[in-house]
Amino acid sequence: MSYYVYMLRCDNNSIYTGIAKDFQKRYEKHINGEGAKYTKIYRPIKIERVFLSDDRSSASRVEKFIQKKNKIEKELYIKEPSLLIENILKSIGIKITEKNF
Protein backbone atom coordinates (compact mmCIF):
# COMPACT_ATOMS: atom_id res chain seq x y z
CA MET A 1 0.00 0.00 0.00
CA SER A 2 1.34 3.44 -0.93
CA TYR A 3 2.25 6.06 1.64
CA TYR A 4 3.03 9.72 1.29
CA VAL A 5 5.90 11.66 2.82
CA TYR A 6 4.93 15.31 3.22
CA MET A 7 6.75 18.50 4.17
CA LEU A 8 4.78 21.31 5.80
CA ARG A 9 5.73 24.95 6.34
CA CYS A 10 4.80 25.98 9.88
CA ASP A 11 3.97 29.43 11.25
CA ASN A 12 7.46 29.78 12.76
CA ASN A 13 8.94 29.11 9.26
CA SER A 14 10.11 25.64 10.28
CA ILE A 15 9.54 22.57 8.14
CA TYR A 16 7.66 19.61 9.57
CA THR A 17 7.96 16.22 7.87
CA GLY A 18 5.51 13.34 8.29
CA ILE A 19 3.97 10.32 6.60
CA ALA A 20 0.37 9.34 5.91
CA LYS A 21 -1.82 7.18 3.69
CA ASP A 22 -3.85 10.29 2.85
CA PHE A 23 -1.69 13.40 3.20
CA GLN A 24 -4.58 15.83 2.67
CA LYS A 25 -6.64 14.37 5.52
CA ARG A 26 -3.55 14.34 7.71
CA TYR A 27 -2.86 17.99 6.83
CA GLU A 28 -6.42 18.88 7.89
CA LYS A 29 -5.79 17.14 11.22
CA HIS A 30 -2.61 19.16 11.68
CA ILE A 31 -4.53 22.37 10.89
CA ASN A 32 -7.25 21.45 13.40
CA GLY A 33 -4.74 20.75 16.17
CA GLU A 34 -5.29 16.98 16.01
CA GLY A 35 -1.91 16.15 14.49
CA ALA A 36 1.50 15.88 16.06
CA LYS A 37 2.55 17.78 19.20
CA TYR A 38 4.86 19.93 17.10
CA THR A 39 2.11 21.13 14.79
CA LYS A 40 -0.15 21.90 17.74
CA ILE A 41 2.44 24.45 18.85
CA TYR A 42 3.68 25.60 15.42
CA ARG A 43 0.64 25.50 13.15
CA PRO A 44 1.18 24.47 9.55
CA ILE A 45 0.43 27.16 7.01
CA LYS A 46 0.99 25.23 3.77
CA ILE A 47 2.03 21.96 2.22
CA GLU A 48 5.44 22.46 0.62
CA ARG A 49 6.15 19.06 -0.97
CA VAL A 50 4.64 15.59 -1.14
CA PHE A 51 6.39 12.40 -2.22
CA LEU A 52 4.94 8.97 -2.91
CA SER A 53 6.52 5.84 -1.48
CA ASP A 54 5.67 2.18 -2.09
CA ASP A 55 4.99 1.22 1.53
CA ARG A 56 4.97 2.39 5.15
CA SER A 57 8.44 1.10 5.92
CA SER A 58 9.99 2.97 3.00
CA ALA A 59 8.04 6.13 3.83
CA SER A 60 9.28 5.98 7.44
CA ARG A 61 12.88 5.66 6.27
CA VAL A 62 12.46 8.62 3.92
CA GLU A 63 10.82 10.66 6.70
CA LYS A 64 13.77 9.98 9.04
CA PHE A 65 16.24 10.83 6.26
CA ILE A 66 14.60 14.24 5.78
CA GLN A 67 14.18 14.91 9.52
CA LYS A 68 17.92 14.49 10.06
CA LYS A 69 18.69 17.25 7.56
CA ASN A 70 19.23 20.85 8.60
CA LYS A 71 16.93 23.69 7.61
CA ILE A 72 19.11 24.77 4.68
CA GLU A 73 19.04 21.27 3.19
CA LYS A 74 15.28 20.96 3.70
CA GLU A 75 14.74 24.30 1.95
CA LEU A 76 16.90 23.09 -0.93
CA TYR A 77 14.83 19.90 -1.20
CA ILE A 78 11.67 21.98 -1.31
CA LYS A 79 13.07 24.12 -4.14
CA GLU A 80 14.69 21.20 -5.97
CA PRO A 81 12.74 18.03 -5.16
CA SER A 82 14.71 16.07 -7.76
CA LEU A 83 17.78 16.44 -5.51
CA LEU A 84 15.94 14.81 -2.64
CA ILE A 85 14.72 11.99 -4.88
CA GLU A 86 18.28 11.42 -6.12
CA ASN A 87 19.83 11.60 -2.63
CA ILE A 88 17.27 9.20 -1.15
CA LEU A 89 17.95 6.64 -3.87
CA LYS A 90 21.74 6.98 -3.44
CA SER A 91 21.72 7.06 0.38
CA ILE A 92 19.08 4.54 1.41
CA GLY A 93 18.17 2.84 -1.87
CA ILE A 94 14.49 3.82 -1.88
CA LYS A 95 12.70 5.09 -4.95
CA ILE A 96 10.20 7.88 -4.35
CA THR A 97 8.33 10.13 -6.75
CA GLU A 98 7.11 13.68 -6.35
CA LYS A 99 3.35 14.02 -5.98
CA ASN A 100 1.59 17.02 -7.47
CA PHE A 101 -1.28 18.24 -5.34
Backbone as CSV, one residue per row, in Angstrom:
resi,resn,N_x,N_y,N_z,CA_x,CA_y,CA_z,C_x,C_y,C_z
1,MET,0.844,-1.188,0.000,0.000,0.000,0.000,0.888,1.251,0.000
2,SER,0.558,2.210,-0.818,1.339,3.440,-0.933,1.168,4.348,0.282
3,TYR,2.245,5.044,0.592,2.249,6.059,1.640,2.878,7.321,1.090
4,TYR,2.487,8.436,1.677,3.034,9.723,1.288,3.961,10.250,2.380
5,VAL,5.024,10.907,1.936,5.898,11.660,2.821,5.624,13.116,2.479
6,TYR,5.287,13.916,3.490,4.934,15.306,3.218,5.776,16.259,4.051
7,MET,5.993,17.439,3.494,6.748,18.500,4.167,5.835,19.713,4.291
8,LEU,5.655,20.171,5.525,4.779,21.309,5.799,5.590,22.520,6.251
9,ARG,5.172,23.686,5.825,5.728,24.947,6.342,4.882,25.344,7.536
10,CYS,5.523,25.601,8.668,4.802,25.982,9.884,4.894,27.485,10.112
11,ASP,4.057,27.982,11.039,3.969,29.429,11.247,5.235,30.058,11.827
12,ASN,6.179,29.250,12.305,7.461,29.783,12.761,8.533,29.628,11.678
13,ASN,8.111,29.307,10.454,8.942,29.107,9.257,9.750,27.808,9.300
14,SER,9.451,26.940,10.245,10.114,25.637,10.283,9.444,24.705,9.277
15,ILE,10.074,23.556,9.073,9.540,22.572,8.144,9.303,21.276,8.910
16,TYR,8.062,20.847,8.911,7.665,19.606,9.572,7.536,18.523,8.505
17,THR,8.044,17.336,8.803,7.959,16.217,7.866,7.210,15.063,8.518
18,GLY,6.278,14.464,7.776,5.508,13.342,8.294,5.136,12.381,7.185
19,ILE,4.451,11.292,7.577,3.971,10.323,6.602,2.487,10.061,6.840
20,ALA,1.802,9.641,5.793,0.374,9.340,5.906,-0.090,8.566,4.673
21,LYS,-1.177,7.828,4.842,-1.819,7.180,3.689,-2.527,8.228,2.846
22,ASP,-3.122,9.203,3.513,-3.852,10.285,2.847,-3.304,11.608,3.402
23,PHE,-2.373,12.212,2.678,-1.689,13.399,3.196,-2.628,14.591,3.361
24,GLN,-3.673,14.692,2.549,-4.581,15.832,2.668,-5.425,15.738,3.938
25,LYS,-5.902,14.552,4.263,-6.642,14.373,5.516,-5.739,14.619,6.714
26,ARG,-4.503,14.140,6.611,-3.551,14.342,7.712,-3.248,15.828,7.882
27,TYR,-3.108,16.548,6.779,-2.864,17.989,6.835,-4.025,18.688,7.546
28,GLU,-5.256,18.302,7.222,-6.419,18.881,7.893,-6.370,18.627,9.397
29,LYS,-5.917,17.437,9.782,-5.786,17.144,11.218,-4.743,18.053,11.859
30,HIS,-3.641,18.249,11.165,-2.610,19.162,11.684,-3.197,20.570,11.848
31,ILE,-3.915,21.033,10.860,-4.527,22.368,10.890,-5.495,22.495,12.073
32,ASN,-6.247,21.426,12.330,-7.252,21.446,13.399,-6.685,21.133,14.772
33,GLY,-5.360,21.014,14.880,-4.736,20.752,16.174,-4.834,19.298,16.618
34,GLU,-5.161,18.401,15.690,-5.292,16.978,16.015,-4.090,16.171,15.534
35,GLY,-3.090,16.843,15.023,-1.912,16.152,14.489,-0.860,15.960,15.560
36,ALA,0.362,16.069,15.175,1.499,15.881,16.064,1.609,17.021,17.077
37,LYS,2.316,16.748,18.174,2.549,17.775,19.198,3.171,19.026,18.584
38,TYR,4.140,18.805,17.709,4.862,19.928,17.103,3.912,20.863,16.366
39,THR,3.003,20.293,15.578,2.106,21.134,14.786,0.947,21.697,15.607
40,LYS,0.806,21.251,16.833,-0.151,21.896,17.737,0.428,23.215,18.223
41,ILE,1.752,23.236,18.388,2.445,24.452,18.852,2.738,25.385,17.682
42,TYR,3.306,24.821,16.613,3.683,25.598,15.424,2.768,25.166,14.282
43,ARG,1.682,25.874,14.118,0.640,25.496,13.150,1.159,25.507,11.715
44,PRO,0.800,24.488,10.962,1.185,24.473,9.547,0.399,25.523,8.768
45,ILE,1.095,26.144,7.834,0.434,27.160,7.012,0.319,26.730,5.546
46,LYS,1.129,25.741,5.145,0.987,25.230,3.773,1.753,23.936,3.599
47,ILE,1.320,23.163,2.620,2.035,21.959,2.221,3.105,22.391,1.219
48,GLU,4.347,22.073,1.521,5.440,22.457,0.624,5.710,21.396,-0.445
49,ARG,5.846,20.142,-0.027,6.149,19.055,-0.966,5.505,17.776,-0.479
50,VAL,5.185,16.916,-1.437,4.644,15.593,-1.140,5.333,14.591,-2.057
51,PHE,5.725,13.458,-1.470,6.386,12.398,-2.222,5.636,11.094,-1.986
52,LEU,5.621,10.251,-2.982,4.938,8.967,-2.911,5.970,7.856,-2.725
53,SER,5.661,6.975,-1.775,6.524,5.839,-1.476,5.709,4.548,-1.611
54,ASP,6.372,3.451,-1.853,5.673,2.182,-2.092,4.979,1.605,-0.864
55,ASP,5.551,1.825,0.325,4.989,1.219,1.531,5.348,2.041,2.777
56,ARG,4.773,1.655,3.908,4.966,2.395,5.150,6.424,2.370,5.608
57,SER,7.048,1.234,5.488,8.440,1.103,5.915,9.350,2.048,5.133
58,SER,9.191,2.080,3.836,9.993,2.972,2.998,9.690,4.428,3.320
59,ALA,8.426,4.752,3.496,8.041,6.130,3.830,8.667,6.551,5.155
60,SER,8.679,5.668,6.135,9.276,5.976,7.437,10.769,6.231,7.311
61,ARG,11.434,5.455,6.478,12.875,5.659,6.269,13.155,6.984,5.575
62,VAL,12.313,7.335,4.611,12.463,8.622,3.921,12.193,9.768,4.898
63,GLU,11.151,9.638,5.704,10.822,10.660,6.704,12.014,10.905,7.630
64,LYS,12.609,9.852,8.144,13.770,9.983,9.040,14.947,10.621,8.321
65,PHE,15.150,10.248,7.057,16.236,10.829,6.261,16.074,12.346,6.193
66,ILE,14.860,12.798,5.903,14.600,14.243,5.784,14.716,14.916,7.145
67,GLN,14.163,14.300,8.189,14.176,14.907,9.517,15.591,15.140,10.038
68,LYS,16.530,14.338,9.608,17.917,14.488,10.056,18.645,15.642,9.358
69,LYS,18.059,16.162,8.311,18.693,17.245,7.558,18.464,18.589,8.253
70,ASN,19.395,19.509,8.019,19.234,20.850,8.604,18.273,21.675,7.758
71,LYS,17.929,22.832,8.261,16.930,23.693,7.609,17.349,24.075,6.190
72,ILE,18.615,24.367,6.001,19.105,24.769,4.677,18.906,23.630,3.676
73,GLU,19.225,22.415,4.088,19.043,21.267,3.189,17.565,21.025,2.899
74,LYS,16.716,21.153,3.916,15.278,20.961,3.703,14.736,22.003,2.734
75,GLU,15.181,23.243,2.873,14.743,24.304,1.951,15.195,23.992,0.530
76,LEU,16.396,23.464,0.390,16.897,23.090,-0.933,16.043,21.977,-1.535
77,TYR,15.674,21.000,-0.715,14.834,19.903,-1.198,13.441,20.385,-1.597
78,ILE,12.962,21.414,-0.935,11.668,21.985,-1.314,11.780,22.677,-2.677
79,LYS,12.873,23.416,-2.861,13.072,24.120,-4.136,13.416,23.168,-5.276
80,GLU,14.201,22.147,-4.963,14.692,21.202,-5.971,14.372,19.770,-5.541
81,PRO,13.117,19.364,-5.648,12.742,18.028,-5.165,13.492,16.887,-5.859
82,SER,13.963,17.117,-7.067,14.714,16.067,-7.761,16.007,15.726,-7.018
83,LEU,16.585,16.699,-6.317,17.784,16.444,-5.515,17.476,15.492,-4.364
84,LEU,16.341,15.699,-3.725,15.941,14.807,-2.641,15.714,13.399,-3.184
85,ILE,15.007,13.292,-4.278,14.722,11.992,-4.882,16.037,11.265,-5.200
86,GLU,16.974,11.984,-5.771,18.281,11.422,-6.124,19.064,11.013,-4.868
87,ASN,19.080,11.881,-3.854,19.830,11.600,-2.626,19.236,10.431,-1.844
88,ILE,17.925,10.314,-1.842,17.266,9.205,-1.151,17.658,7.885,-1.825
89,LEU,17.606,7.861,-3.137,17.955,6.642,-3.873,19.416,6.266,-3.612
90,LYS,20.312,7.242,-3.663,21.739,6.978,-3.445,22.027,6.573,-1.989
91,SER,21.394,7.251,-1.037,21.724,7.056,0.377,21.068,5.840,1.006
92,ILE,19.770,5.641,0.734,19.076,4.537,1.405,18.420,3.563,0.427
93,GLY,18.620,3.795,-0.861,18.169,2.844,-1.874,16.669,2.757,-2.066
94,ILE,15.951,3.814,-1.735,14.493,3.817,-1.876,14.097,4.760,-3.008
95,LYS,13.205,4.273,-3.839,12.705,5.089,-4.949,11.422,5.781,-4.503
96,ILE,11.401,7.100,-4.632,10.199,7.882,-4.354,9.914,8.758,-5.568
97,THR,8.684,9.216,-5.671,8.331,10.134,-6.747,7.630,11.341,-6.142
98,GLU,7.782,12.468,-6.799,7.109,13.677,-6.346,5.639,13.593,-6.696
99,LYS,4.805,14.015,-5.789,3.349,14.016,-5.985,2.886,15.450,-6.181
100,ASN,2.207,15.713,-7.271,1.591,17.020,-7.471,0.260,17.045,-6.738
101,PHE,-0.031,18.149,-6.107,-1.282,18.242,-5.344,-1.992,19.530,-5.643
